[in-house]
């Protein structure tokens, strides 16, 4: 048996009661933090609420050594990951392989930034288009695809959720400020007027925590904000509904003139 269990967005209390029940019935519990991690908790806190020992696995141990899959052939194994367990392609691949090997599976979902971001930003979820991720740039690697996807979404009057690169093994987590700077640099190259210093953007930090940060403003002001610790994400909104605009003004500190533009 292989359980895929989501840990949610921030701390050990985000695990569902259904998830806890499965964990306490498992022979082995593994967790990975290379796709994302929970910044509001520790392994010891997770173990305390589960009353079980938890082993952290590296990407190599999951993907190459296949430790969860191999153990699930003869044991009840729980595989934990931040957010919702099947959002990452890696884990979808595990599900496929488990089915091929005749291993019983069960998915226990949890909160994800994909659902939390529209909610916390006050934007209508059905108005979001495709999601994109801004990567950390490297030598000879500075893709324009995030910018181009935002452009395509805007042409469809759709909001864009922009995830920011996570390199947990290096303890590097892209900030809202770095993400905005990246988009402005692509604008300087392509000069298509999609992302300018006067573009409205929304920065999110630590969704799921007791005190998440949400700020909305034009980029030349937002890029100077201090959003604190990770994890961060961005939203580039399309034309707003009046209720969306009022929410951003009241909750996210957006300039009041965005209401007058509607």
N, C-alpha and C positions, 0 to 999 in steps of 0.2 A: 504494500500500500504506500502511495506517495501523496502526501497532502501538500498543496501549494497554498501557503497562508500569507496574506498581506499584513504588514505591520502598520500600515497607515502612514500618516504624514510626519509625525513629530516625536512622540514618546511611547512608552510601553502601554499606556492606557488606551491607545488607539486600536489595540488588538480586540477583535470582537469576542463576545462570550462563546460563540460557535468556534472561533479559532482557539480559544483557551481550552475548550473541551477536547478538541482534536489534539492539541499539544500534550495535554496530560494523559492522553491515551496512546501516545507515540513511544516507540522504543528508542528512536534517535531523533535529535533535533539539530538541524543545520541552518545557518543564516549566512547570507552574502551581503556585503556592503559595498561592492564595487560598482553597481548600477546607481545606487543612492545610499544614503545612510540617515539614521535618525539622530538629530542633534540634541534632542531633549531627554535622552536616556543613555544608559550604559548597558553593557552585557550583564553585569551583576543585577541591575534593576529588572532586566528582562527575565533573568533566571529566577529572581525572587517572585515575580508575579506568576510565572509559569510553574514554579516549584520543580524545575527540571534543569539539567545541565544543557548548555547550548554551545555548539562548536562553530566557530567562524571559518568559512571556506573562502579560498581565493578563486579568482576566475579560472585558473588552471585546474584546480581541484574539482570544480563544477563541470567545466566544459571538456577538459581533456581526460582527467582521471575518472570522471563521472561517479564520484563518491555517493551522492544522493541516490542516483539510479541503481547502482550496484547493490547498495544496502537495502533498497526498497524491494528487491527481488525476494528477500527472506524476512524483512522486518517492516513494521509500520514506521515510516519515515516522514517527518515534517520538514519542509523546506521553506524557510522564511525569507522575505525580501521586503524592503521598504515600499510604501505605496500599495498598489494593486499588483498581485503576483504575476499576472500574465501580460502586463504592459510591455515588458522588455522582451525583445525577440529571443534572447537566450533562453528564457523560461518557456516560451512557446515551443522551442525546439526540444526542450526536455519533455514536454507533454507528448509531443509526437513520438519521441523515442520510447517513452514509457508505454504508450499504446502498442508500439511494435513489439515490445518485449512481454506484453500481456500483464503489465503491472496495473493494478487498480489505481485510479486517481480520483482526487476530489479537490476542487478549488474553493477556497474560502476568501472572498473578496474583502477589500478594505478601501479606505479613502485614497484618492489619488489627486495629484496636482491638476490632472485633466478635468476633474469635476470641481475641485476646490477653487481653481483660479476664476472661472466664470462667476461662481457664487460670491466669493469674497470681493470681487471687483464690481459687482452689481450689474454686470453685462449679461444679456440674454444668451443662454447657452446655445440655442439653435442658430444664433447669428455668427458662430465661430466657423472659420474655414479650416484648412489643413494646418497642422501643427508643425513647427520647425525648431531646429536646435542650432544655436551659434556655438561653433567649436573654438577651442583655444587655437589661435593662429600659430603656425610654425613656418620654418623656412620652406619656401615654395608651396605653402599650403595656406590659402586664404580664400576659401570658396565664397562665391557670390550668391549661392543658392538660398540662404535665408532671406536676403534682401529681395530676390526675385519671387520667392513664394509670398512674401508680404505684399509685393506689388500685385501679384495675381489675385490674392484674397481681396485686396482693396478694390480691384476692378469688379469683383463680385459683391461689393458692399459687405464683406465678411471680416470680422475681427480675427486677429492672429495671436495665438498663444505662442510665445517664443521661450523655449526652454534654454537654459544656459549650461554650458559644459561642466561636467562633473568628472574629476579625476581623483577618486577617493584614495587610490594607492599612492598618489603624490601629495595628498592633502591639499588639493587645489580645487577651488570652487569659484566659477566665474560670477562676478558681481553684476548688478544692474548697470553700473557705471561702465564696466568693461564691455558689456553687450551693446549699450548705446554707442560707445566709441567705435566699436566694430562696424555697426550699421552706417555710421556717419562716414567712415573711411571708404566703405563700398560706394556710398553716394558720391563721394569725391571722385571716385574712379568712373562710375557709370553716368553720373550727372543726369538722372532721370526724374529728380524731384519727388521721389517716393518718401525718403527719410531726410528731413531737413531739421535744422535747429529749432524750427517753429512747429514741428510735428508733435501732436499730442501723444503721449505715451504713459503707460501705467507700470510702475515697479512694485513687485511683491517680494516680501521676505518672510521666511519662517511661517508659512501657511500651516495651520493646524496647531500652532502654539497658543498659549493664553494671550499673548500680545503680538499678533502678526503685524507687519508693517505694510501699508498700502498707500502709495503716493501717486498722484496723477498731475502732470504738468507738461508744458512744452519741453522738448528735449534739452534745450540750452540751460534750463533751470533744473530739470530732473537729474541731469548728469552730475550735478554738484551735490546732490543729496547723499547723506550717509545712511545706508540701509542696514548697517550692522552686520551681524554674522550670517552665514548661509543657513538654508539654501535660498537662492534668489531666482526669480523668473520675470519675464516681461510680457506685456500685452500691447500690441499696436492696434488701437480700435479703428473701425470703419466709422462712417457717419452714425451718430448716436441717436437713439430714441430719447425723448424728453425725460423719461424716468431714469434711463441710464445716465444721462448728463447730470440730473439732479442728485443722483446717488454719488457720483464721482465728486461733485462739489461738496456735498455734506459729509461724506465719509473719507474721501481720499484727498481732500484739500485742493481739488482742481480749481483753476480760475473760473469765476462765475460767468465770464463772457462766453464759455462753451454752451451755456443754455441759450444765450441770445442768438447764437449762430444757427440754431435749429429752426 
